Amino acid sequence: MVVNPTVKSNVKYGKLILCLLLDFVGYLSYVVPFFGEFTDVIWAPISAFLITRMFKGTIGKVGGVFAFIEEIMPGLDFIPTFTITWIYSNLIKKSV
């Protein structure tokens, strides 16, 4: 079966938009001081699960570990883990 390159590109950039949205959800913990750190405890396993589902194989597993650590550790919420994982899997890994 031949896949139309336009469809493949739309799916790829649709995933980028989803990654940006999920990183924004992670940033929402900064909106309410002190309460945000509590929400990180809930968001950390969810974000790890989502990233392992979005990116298959080793990239997803490593991304999930980093997403969990980034969300569970205070002060690291500024790291856009989903977007970095998308960049790695779609731009960096392709060029290596």
Sine and cosine of phi, psi and omega as CSV:
sin_phi,cos_phi,sin_psi,cos_psi,sin_omega,cos_omega
0.00,0.00,0.74,-0.67,0.01,-1.00
-1.00,-0.07,0.77,-0.63,0.02,-1.00
-0.99,-0.14,0.77,-0.63,0.03,-1.00
-0.90,0.43,0.79,-0.61,-0.02,-1.00
-0.88,0.48,-0.50,0.87,0.02,-1.00
-0.92,0.39,-0.66,0.75,0.03,-1.00
-0.90,0.43,-0.69,0.72,0.01,-1.00
-0.88,0.48,-0.65,0.76,0.02,-1.00
-0.92,0.39,-0.65,0.76,0.02,-1.00
-0.89,0.46,-0.65,0.76,0.03,-1.00
-0.91,0.43,-0.68,0.74,-0.01,-1.00
-0.88,0.48,-0.73,0.68,-0.03,-1.00
-0.98,0.22,-0.40,0.92,0.15,-0.99
-0.90,0.43,-0.63,0.78,0.05,-1.00
-0.92,0.40,-0.57,0.82,0.06,-1.00
-0.89,0.45,-0.69,0.72,0.02,-1.00
-0.89,0.46,-0.66,0.75,0.05,-1.00
-0.89,0.46,-0.65,0.76,0.04,-1.00
-0.88,0.47,-0.69,0.73,0.03,-1.00
-0.89,0.46,-0.66,0.75,0.02,-1.00
-0.90,0.44,-0.69,0.72,0.00,-1.00
-0.93,0.38,-0.58,0.82,0.11,-0.99
-0.90,0.43,-0.62,0.78,0.06,-1.00
-0.88,0.47,-0.65,0.76,0.06,-1.00
-0.86,0.51,-0.66,0.75,0.04,-1.00
-0.90,0.43,-0.52,0.85,0.02,-1.00
-0.96,0.28,-0.32,0.95,-0.05,-1.00
-0.88,0.47,-0.34,0.94,0.01,-1.00
-0.92,0.40,-0.31,0.95,0.05,-1.00
-0.98,0.22,-0.24,0.97,-0.07,-1.00
-0.92,0.40,-0.70,0.71,-0.02,-1.00
-0.92,-0.38,0.95,-0.31,-0.02,-1.00
-0.85,0.52,0.58,-0.82,0.02,-1.00
0.94,0.34,-0.70,0.71,0.06,-1.00
-0.92,0.39,-0.50,0.87,-0.02,-1.00
-0.88,0.47,-0.61,0.79,0.01,-1.00
-0.92,0.39,-0.52,0.85,0.09,-1.00
-0.93,0.38,-0.65,0.76,0.01,-1.00
-0.92,0.40,-0.46,0.89,0.05,-1.00
-0.89,0.46,-0.55,0.83,0.03,-1.00
-0.89,0.45,-0.57,0.82,0.03,-1.00
-0.98,0.18,-0.67,0.74,-0.09,-1.00
-0.96,0.29,-0.48,0.88,-0.07,-1.00
-0.84,0.54,-0.80,0.60,0.00,-1.00
-0.93,0.36,-0.51,0.86,0.03,-1.00
-0.91,0.41,-0.72,0.69,-0.01,-1.00
-0.91,0.41,-0.61,0.79,0.04,-1.00
-0.90,0.44,-0.67,0.74,0.03,-1.00
-0.90,0.45,-0.72,0.70,-0.03,-1.00
-0.89,0.46,-0.67,0.74,-0.04,-1.00
-0.93,0.36,-0.55,0.83,0.05,-1.00
-0.94,0.33,-0.47,0.88,0.06,-1.00
-0.98,0.21,-0.58,0.82,-0.04,-1.00
-0.97,0.25,-0.56,0.83,-0.06,-1.00
-0.85,-0.53,0.93,-0.37,-0.08,-1.00
-0.97,0.23,0.33,-0.95,0.11,-0.99
0.96,0.27,-0.47,-0.88,-0.06,-1.00
-0.89,0.46,-0.62,0.79,0.00,-1.00
-0.86,0.51,-0.70,0.71,0.00,-1.00
-0.91,0.40,-0.66,0.75,-0.01,-1.00
-0.92,0.40,-0.73,0.68,0.02,-1.00
-0.91,0.41,-0.68,0.74,0.05,-1.00
-0.88,0.48,-0.62,0.78,0.04,-1.00
-0.89,0.45,-0.67,0.75,0.04,-1.00
-0.90,0.45,-0.73,0.68,0.01,-1.00
-0.90,0.44,-0.64,0.77,0.02,-1.00
-0.88,0.47,-0.69,0.73,0.00,-1.00
-0.89,0.45,-0.75,0.66,-0.01,-1.00
-0.89,0.45,-0.68,0.73,-0.03,-1.00
-0.89,0.46,-0.62,0.78,-0.01,-1.00
-0.99,0.17,-0.56,0.83,-0.08,-1.00
-0.98,0.19,-0.45,0.89,-0.01,-1.00
-0.99,0.11,0.79,-0.61,0.02,-1.00
-0.88,0.47,0.68,-0.73,0.09,-1.00
1.00,0.03,-0.06,1.00,-0.02,-1.00
-0.98,-0.22,0.14,0.99,-0.07,-1.00
-0.90,0.43,-0.28,0.96,-0.04,-1.00
-0.96,0.29,-0.23,0.97,-0.03,-1.00
-0.98,0.22,0.85,-0.53,-0.01,-1.00
-0.99,0.11,0.97,0.25,-0.13,-0.99
-0.86,0.51,-0.69,0.72,0.00,-1.00
-0.88,0.48,-0.72,0.69,-0.04,-1.00
-0.92,0.38,-0.64,0.77,0.04,-1.00
-0.89,0.45,-0.65,0.76,0.03,-1.00
-0.91,0.42,-0.65,0.76,0.05,-1.00
-0.89,0.46,-0.72,0.70,0.01,-1.00
-0.87,0.50,-0.70,0.72,0.00,-1.00
-0.89,0.46,-0.74,0.68,-0.10,-0.99
-0.96,0.27,-0.43,0.90,-0.07,-1.00
-0.96,-0.27,-0.39,0.92,-0.05,-1.00
-0.89,-0.45,-0.78,0.63,-0.08,-1.00
-0.96,0.27,-0.76,0.65,-0.04,-1.00
-0.89,0.45,-0.57,0.82,0.00,-1.00
-0.92,0.39,-0.53,0.85,-0.06,-1.00
-1.00,0.06,-0.23,0.97,-0.03,-1.00
-0.99,0.10,0.00,0.00,0.00,0.00
